[in-house]
Amino acid sequence: MLKKYQLLIVKRYLKSFFTIFIGLTVFFTGVDFITNIDKLPDSANLKVMFAVNRLMYFTSFTFGLSLVFGLISSLVSLIKENELVVMYSFGASKKLILKSFLYMIMILISIFLILNNISAFVSAKQISDNIKKYGQVSKYESNLFLKSADSYIFISELNKYKKEGKNIEVFETKGTDLKRIIKAKKGVFKDNYWLLSDVKIIQIPRVDDTVVDKKLIVKNIKNLKILDGFKPAIMDSLYKGSTGLTIGDSIEALGLLKDKGLSVTTIKANLYQILFFPFFSLFLASILFFKLPVQRRGENLGLLAAKLYFIALIIWGILYMLIQISKNGAVLPEIGIILPIIFLGIYSYVYFKKESIAF
């Protein structure tokens, strides 16, 4: 059961967080919509879908920052109305008040992680880009060429939303030798396999075959299951080097592509961004909490709050820049994304222990 002062903190924090979060996200979406309105199709439905998907996309930028801004804003409000000093006078400690904020931040981060395991949410940018460029929600990606272990995969047209492809060719090799070629007019991803239709299999003779055996063997079959686990979203992400995978798909892709000679830097960076980047707000909030006074007497709260907003923005900007560098492959994602968050977490813990002497 939450105490009354904890309920007050939760209500004040949620009000500040959602006001800032919605305001920032709508602002970025509005500016982007106005900028691109001439490039959008005439359909009102597609314009609405573009705005909605852009709104979901911009949450990845504004969420973590809003968590920190919400703490600063709600604390300033409590100080201005002398509610914070009243809490202390009734026996509440700084540690308990800070925990109330941190618990709420953890709950909100958990909700954000759940949303990032929903395909429609993580695909928001790609959907809005398709509407702007092609005037439709989904489109076939053309001429994909991928490598998987000893196989080379060519797909003439791939639609990851419908989970289907056209004119699929798989070249299976052994070392430098071509073993067989599988051709299909179309394929559908179903039950974690690609189910190919109207399949032609061309068996290539081996170098060490006898003269009698050195001949092409051509088979035509109706259906063939192949490419276990190669989800269309994973194939699309590998081909374009872009994001758009859920947390589950990203983990599955890393396991699937392990030791297959494919670059998974972008997938790893995207996964680490989703899983670890929001926690900067948790660590930064615990540091900035101690920068604000108990009461407003003798303090210029407006100037102090502005400084804290600026510090939060600078740290967010540095971390986001490191994420983009990691996605480009300039540094390892573990170094560019995880390590800075760990350093910030260690510093916040040390700072917390230092400040805890005072209460």
Secondary structure, DSSP 8 states (H G I E B T S, - for coil): ---HHHHHHHHHHHHHHHHHHHHHHHHHHHHHHHHHGGGS-S-HHHHHHHHHHHHHHHHHHHHHHHHHHHHHHHHHHHHHTTHHHHHHHTT--HHHHHHHHHHHHHHHHHHHHHHTTSHHHHTHHHHHHHHHHHSSS---EEEEEEEETTEEEEEEEEETTTTEEEEEEEEEEETTEEEEEEEEEEEEEETTEEEEEEEEEEE---TTS-TTT-S-EEEEEEEEEESTT--HHHHHHHHHT-----HHHHHHHHHHSTTTT---HHHHHHHHHHHHTTHHHHHHHHHHGGGS-SS-TT--HHHHHHHHHHHHHHHHHHHHHHHHHHHTTSS-HIIIIIHHHHHHHHHHHHHHHHHGGG-
